[in-house]
Amino acid sequence: MESRLTAAELAAVRADFPLLARTLAGGRPLVYLDSAATSQKPECVLDAEQDFYVQRNAAVHRGAHQLAEEATEAFEQARGHVARFVGASPDEIVWTSNATAAINLVAYAFSNATAGRGVEGGGDEARRFVLAPGDEILVTEAEHHANLVPWQELAARTGARLRWVEVSDDGRLCTEQLEQLVTERTRVVAFTHASNVTGAVTDVADFVAAARRVGAITVLDACQSVPHLPVDLPELGVDFAAFSGHKMLAPTGVGALYGRRELLAAMPPVTTVGSMVKTVTMESTTYADPPQRFEAGTQMVSQAVAMGAAAQ
């Protein structure tokens, strides 16, 4: 049954977004229809970021004073809010600067593993990140460049071969091609959940089943689905998923990588230093457990807190 907002309900929604109160040339009201590119921010999200700076601004995970403890608590509470929003556990959510950075993080982890970093003693899961010349990376013709170019670069660095699922004339992915395209050499299957161009929603189960058949790692671009659909990432069965804050009513400069716990534990770090280390000597370094292992340097704390508010 079709459901429509009443005029009063629509006015209440608009009132949540301060920017929508402005007018354009000629006194026309602002109508915004570009949320696939970036969303506007409701007052509660703007308030959450400002409140962090006004009340508890401090570095996280590296101080013992009260402000540092409060900032760290707010940062980790926000991780929990975002995790629950996508059905995950907090230790399966890595803060990133955006979804592009999240996908690149996984792609460069493959590069580091292929170079031998983190593989020795890492077990079977660690070896899944190692690529050999002739191995295959499967993408689709529907991908945003952020879920295509990192895999092109990975293929160029490792000698892997890039293959892709075609898009049909009606804008749908030709999932019937998976049986032929996914082979024993397939190591990565990267695909979008919902197209930022057409809105077409992918049948994730088809891709996950094909990847599991050969032990390939799945990487989902969930930028358009997380803001607009009920999404439970563990239930979908993907290994990794990337999504951004600015498309789901949160600020720019923050995003998240979801990773299955056992894969994050096996994945080598990409960027280093900050709170992602346990011990450092002149000879060697030991790294923190995930997700902190992948959060090098000073984090985007206020934006993360605001993303938590958006998820709530």
C-alpha positions as a printed NumPy array, in Angstrom:
array([[  0.   ,   0.   ,   0.   ],
       [  1.358,   3.427,  -0.932],
       [  2.158,   5.7  ,   1.995],
       [  2.427,   9.463,   1.673],
       [  3.509,  12.164,   4.08 ],
       [  0.919,  14.725,   5.052],
       [  1.798,  18.377,   4.558],
       [  2.399,  18.705,   8.302],
       [  4.675,  15.655,   8.368],
       [  6.659,  16.931,   5.404],
       [  7.06 ,  20.326,   7.068],
       [  8.323,  18.598,  10.224],
       [ 10.91 ,  16.64 ,   8.233],
       [ 12.104,  19.796,   6.483],
       [ 12.36 ,  21.561,   9.841],
       [ 14.903,  18.939,  10.961],
       [ 17.352,  20.268,   8.349],
       [ 18.462,  23.88 ,   8.951],
       [ 19.798,  24.29 ,   5.405],
       [ 16.337,  23.659,   3.945],
       [ 15.092,  26.851,   5.608],
       [ 17.061,  29.004,   3.165],
       [ 15.608,  30.295,  -0.072],
       [ 17.067,  30.457,  -3.566],
       [ 17.025,  33.221,  -6.157],
       [ 13.595,  34.783,  -6.475],
       [ 12.584,  33.665,  -2.996],
       [ 12.   ,  30.078,  -4.045],
       [ 12.172,  27.37 ,  -1.35 ],
       [ 15.139,  25.018,  -1.546],
       [ 14.305,  21.513,  -2.779],
       [ 17.251,  19.111,  -2.519],
       [ 17.275,  15.909,  -4.59 ],
       [ 20.991,  15.031,  -4.689],
       [ 21.358,  12.755,  -1.657],
       [ 22.974,  10.066,  -3.817],
       [ 25.948,  12.451,  -3.984],
       [ 25.765,  13.78 ,  -0.417],
       [ 22.99 ,  14.217,   2.116],
       [ 22.018,  17.264,   4.115],
       [ 22.53 ,  17.196,   7.885],
       [ 19.737,  17.241,  10.476],
       [ 20.006,  19.445,  13.527],
       [ 20.697,  16.551,  15.921],
       [ 23.803,  15.591,  13.916],
       [ 25.065,  19.175,  13.773],
       [ 24.44 ,  19.468,  17.522],
       [ 26.326,  16.24 ,  18.262],
       [ 29.457,  17.441,  16.477],
       [ 29.334,  20.876,  18.071],
       [ 28.676,  19.396,  21.517],
       [ 31.795,  17.248,  21.212],
       [ 33.959,  20.31 ,  20.567],
       [ 32.267,  22.386,  23.26 ],
       [ 32.176,  19.722,  25.992],
       [ 34.793,  16.973,  25.498],
       [ 37.304,  17.731,  22.747],
       [ 40.466,  15.659,  23.321],
       [ 42.6  ,  13.004,  21.645],
       [ 41.179,   9.487,  21.96 ],
       [ 42.892,   6.297,  23.129],
       [ 46.022,   8.106,  24.303],
       [ 45.301,  10.192,  27.407],
       [ 44.403,   9.489,  31.033],
       [ 42.773,  12.815,  31.915],
       [ 39.009,  13.247,  32.17 ],
       [ 38.48 ,  14.924,  28.792],
       [ 40.444,  12.186,  27.025],
       [ 38.405,   9.515,  28.764],
       [ 35.123,  11.245,  27.868],
       [ 36.22 ,  11.74 ,  24.255],
       [ 37.245,   8.097,  23.947],
       [ 33.942,   6.968,  25.434],
       [ 31.977,   9.132,  22.968],
       [ 34.098,   7.85 ,  20.065],
       [ 33.525,   4.207,  20.982],
       [ 29.833,   4.72 ,  21.749],
       [ 29.45 ,   6.117,  18.232],
       [ 31.177,   3.017,  16.84 ],
       [ 28.586,   0.947,  18.683],
       [ 25.685,   2.976,  17.263],
       [ 26.977,   2.573,  13.706],
       [ 27.664,  -1.13 ,  14.241],
       [ 24.121,  -1.772,  15.476],
       [ 22.728,   0.173,  12.52 ],
       [ 24.231,  -2.393,  10.124],
       [ 23.794,  -5.46 ,  12.369],
       [ 27.489,  -5.749,  13.233],
       [ 29.568,  -5.876,  16.406],
       [ 31.617,  -2.788,  17.345],
       [ 34.904,  -4.645,  16.829],
       [ 33.873,  -5.269,  13.21 ],
       [ 33.646,  -1.541,  12.383],
       [ 36.772,   0.391,  11.378],
       [ 36.544,   4.167,  11.173],
       [ 37.814,   5.57 ,   7.867],
       [ 37.742,   8.997,   6.232],
       [ 35.173,   7.817,   3.656],
       [ 34.062,   4.74 ,   1.724],
       [ 36.778,   5.222,  -0.888],
       [ 39.401,   5.004,   1.849],
       [ 37.69 ,   1.889,   3.229],
       [ 37.867,   0.061,  -0.103],
       [ 41.462,   1.166,  -0.647],
       [ 42.318,  -0.122,   2.829],
       [ 41.233,  -3.622,   1.85 ],
       [ 42.894,  -3.432,  -1.57 ],
       [ 46.227,  -2.314,  -0.112],
       [ 46.001,  -4.994,   2.572],
       [ 46.015,  -7.516,  -0.272],
       [ 49.15 ,  -5.812,  -1.609],
       [ 50.895,  -5.962,   1.758],
       [ 49.965,  -9.607,   2.254],
       [ 51.183, -10.437,  -1.249],
       [ 54.495,  -8.79 ,  -0.309],
       [ 54.677, -11.129,   2.682],
       [ 53.53 ,  -8.787,   5.452],
       [ 51.463, -10.486,   8.149],
       [ 51.212, -13.835,   6.384],
       [ 53.749, -15.883,   8.335],
       [ 51.964, -17.432,  11.293],
       [ 48.682, -15.862,  10.199],
       [ 46.979, -19.106,   9.23 ],
       [ 44.574, -19.863,   6.412],
       [ 42.657, -16.584,   6.692],
       [ 45.861, -14.553,   6.265],
       [ 46.804, -16.529,   3.166],
       [ 43.489, -15.575,   1.556],
       [ 44.906, -12.055,   1.115],
       [ 47.857, -13.278,  -0.964],
       [ 47.554, -12.888,  -4.74 ],
       [ 49.656, -14.566,  -7.406],
       [ 50.07 , -13.629, -11.072],
       [ 47.051, -14.954, -12.943],
       [ 44.711, -14.829,  -9.954],
       [ 41.446, -13.047, -10.687],
       [ 39.6  , -10.052,  -9.246],
       [ 35.929,  -9.863, -10.225],
       [ 34.099,  -6.525, -10.332],
       [ 30.996,  -5.339, -12.201],
       [ 30.244,  -2.774, -14.887],
       [ 27.936,  -1.005, -12.421],
       [ 30.689,   0.03 , -10.016],
       [ 31.436,   3.543,  -8.841],
       [ 35.076,   4.304,  -9.641],
       [ 35.84 ,   3.901,  -5.924],
       [ 35.1  ,   0.183,  -6.239],
       [ 36.892,  -0.235,  -9.554],
       [ 40.144,   1.735,  -9.634],
       [ 41.568,   0.277,  -6.371],
       [ 41.16 ,  -3.201,  -7.876],
       [ 42.71 ,  -2.112, -11.165],
       [ 45.7  ,  -0.871,  -9.162],
       [ 45.86 ,  -4.09 ,  -7.144],
       [ 45.865,  -6.117, -10.35 ],
       [ 48.678,  -3.961, -11.759],
       [ 50.776,  -4.403,  -8.601],
       [ 50.311,  -8.153,  -8.28 ],
       [ 49.862,  -9.471, -11.807],
       [ 46.278, -10.484, -11.081],
       [ 43.665, -10.344, -13.829],
       [ 40.584,  -8.115, -13.652],
       [ 37.27 ,  -9.552, -14.858],
       [ 33.769,  -8.083, -14.695],
       [ 30.068,  -8.881, -14.654],
       [ 28.166,  -7.024, -17.359],
       [ 25.082,  -4.838, -16.958],
       [ 21.951,  -5.704, -18.939],
       [ 20.006,  -3.258, -21.096],
       [ 17.589,  -2.638, -18.215],
       [ 20.41 ,  -1.686, -15.824],
       [ 20.568,  -4.953, -13.883],
       [ 23.68 ,  -6.998, -13.253],
       [ 23.851, -10.166, -15.339],
       [ 24.218, -12.481, -12.361],
       [ 23.835, -15.527, -14.6  ],
       [ 27.422, -14.797, -15.712],
       [ 28.768, -15.566, -12.229],
       [ 28.876, -19.303, -12.846],
       [ 31.294, -18.79 , -15.729],
       [ 33.248, -15.815, -14.351],
       [ 33.96 , -17.12 , -10.843],
       [ 36.729, -19.7  , -11.137],
       [ 39.272, -21.423,  -8.909],
       [ 41.573, -18.444,  -9.58 ],
       [ 39.06 , -15.872,  -8.285],
       [ 40.355, -14.245,  -5.088],
       [ 38.213, -11.092,  -4.789],
       [ 34.579, -10.409,  -5.713],
       [ 33.797,  -6.681,  -5.396],
       [ 30.322,  -5.362,  -6.194],
       [ 27.804,  -2.665,  -5.375],
       [ 24.705,  -3.23 ,  -3.265],
       [ 22.706,  -0.42 ,  -4.91 ],
       [ 23.681,   1.634,  -7.942],
       [ 24.297,   5.334,  -7.384],
       [ 23.103,   5.934, -10.973],
       [ 20.006,   3.747, -11.437],
       [ 19.127,   2.68 ,  -7.898],
       [ 19.081,  -0.966,  -8.996],
       [ 19.578,  -3.261,  -5.988],
       [ 21.908,  -6.239,  -6.341],
       [ 20.981,  -9.737,  -5.218],
       [ 23.868, -10.05 ,  -2.772],
       [ 23.18 , -13.735,  -2.13 ],
       [ 24.119, -14.662,  -5.706],
       [ 27.536, -13.023,  -5.401],
       [ 28.226, -14.373,  -1.915],
       [ 27.332, -17.925,  -2.936],
       [ 29.559, -17.762,  -6.012],
       [ 32.484, -16.372,  -4.007],
       [ 32.136, -18.916,  -1.215],
       [ 32.196, -21.725,  -3.726],
       [ 35.861, -20.931,  -4.461],
       [ 36.903, -19.242,  -1.201],
       [ 37.053, -15.708,  -2.646],
       [ 36.723, -12.629,  -0.433],
       [ 33.657, -10.429,  -1.036],
       [ 33.819,  -6.627,  -0.822],
       [ 30.5  ,  -4.763,  -0.913],
       [ 30.025,  -1.096,  -1.788],
       [ 27.141,  -0.29 ,   0.558],
       [ 27.2  ,   3.504,   0.2  ],
       [ 23.726,   3.757,  -1.313],
       [ 22.078,   0.876,   0.524],
       [ 22.996,   1.661,   4.136],
       [ 21.186,   5.048,   4.093],
       [ 18.083,   3.809,   2.272],
       [ 17.482,   0.118,   3.004],
       [ 17.386,  -2.066,   6.12 ],
       [ 20.899,  -3.559,   5.994],
       [ 22.287,  -6.365,   8.161],
       [ 25.809,  -6.946,   6.883],
       [ 26.53 , -10.209,   8.755],
       [ 23.2  , -11.587,   7.549],
       [ 24.1  , -10.654,   3.97 ],
       [ 27.2  , -12.798,   4.401],
       [ 29.737, -10.414,   2.852],
       [ 33.315, -10.365,   4.131],
       [ 33.828,  -6.599,   3.886],
       [ 31.564,  -3.621,   3.232],
       [ 32.269,   0.081,   2.856],
       [ 29.908,   2.974,   3.496],
       [ 30.264,   6.703,   4.053],
       [ 28.858,   9.057,   6.647],
       [ 28.023,  11.968,   4.384],
       [ 25.449,   9.943,   2.413],
       [ 23.596,   8.928,   5.616],
       [ 23.028,  12.376,   7.181],
       [ 26.445,  12.46 ,   8.904],
       [ 29.308,  14.903,   8.227],
       [ 31.885,  14.615,   5.496],
       [ 35.276,  13.195,   6.43 ],
       [ 34.058,  10.   ,   8.083],
       [ 33.095,   6.556,   6.83 ],
       [ 33.339,   2.958,   7.925],
       [ 34.681,  -0.389,   6.867],
       [ 32.809,  -3.462,   8.062],
       [ 34.913,  -6.602,   8.186],
       [ 34.22 , -10.061,   9.51 ],
       [ 36.094, -10.434,  12.78 ],
       [ 38.325, -13.319,  11.691],
       [ 39.338, -11.538,   8.486],
       [ 40.148,  -8.263,  10.226],
       [ 42.301, -10.252,  12.651],
       [ 44.204, -11.787,   9.722],
       [ 44.504,  -8.63 ,   7.609],
       [ 47.845,  -6.771,   7.688],
       [ 47.827,  -3.041,   8.484],
       [ 48.238,  -0.495,   5.71 ],
       [ 48.899,   2.869,   7.362],
       [ 50.887,   2.974,  10.575],
       [ 51.47 ,   4.738,  13.89 ],
       [ 49.198,   6.536,  16.299],
       [ 47.067,   4.295,  18.479],
       [ 47.336,   1.325,  16.108],
       [ 50.536,   0.08 ,  17.79 ],
       [ 51.067,  -1.911,  20.98 ],
       [ 54.853,  -1.719,  21.313],
       [ 57.627,  -0.09 ,  19.29 ],
       [ 61.349,  -0.844,  19.483],
       [ 64.16 ,   0.124,  17.125],
       [ 63.935,  -3.329,  15.546],
       [ 60.221,  -4.061,  15.309],
       [ 56.646,  -3.123,  16.162],
       [ 53.627,  -5.042,  17.389],
       [ 50.167,  -3.859,  16.412],
       [ 46.883,  -3.38 ,  18.237],
       [ 43.967,  -5.704,  17.7  ],
       [ 41.275,  -4.7  ,  15.19 ],
       [ 39.624,  -2.32 ,  14.706],
       [ 42.291,   0.008,  16.183],
       [ 44.957,  -1.743,  14.064],
       [ 43.535,   0.032,  11.021],
       [ 43.002,   3.465,  12.604],
       [ 46.395,   5.151,  12.341],
       [ 47.013,   8.698,  13.513],
       [ 44.592,  11.218,  14.954],
       [ 41.064,  10.14 ,  14.152],
       [ 38.079,  12.135,  12.877],
       [ 36.526,  12.04 ,  16.335],
       [ 33.847,  14.734,  16.126],
       [ 32.664,  13.439,  12.748],
       [ 32.503,   9.884,  14.086],
       [ 30.444,  11.057,  17.062],
       [ 28.09 ,  12.822,  14.656],
       [ 27.868,   9.697,  12.469],
       [ 26.805,   7.826,  15.586],
       [ 24.063,  10.407,  16.094],
       [ 22.972,   9.951,  12.476],
       [ 22.735,   6.196,  13.   ],
       [ 20.645,   6.708,  16.129]])
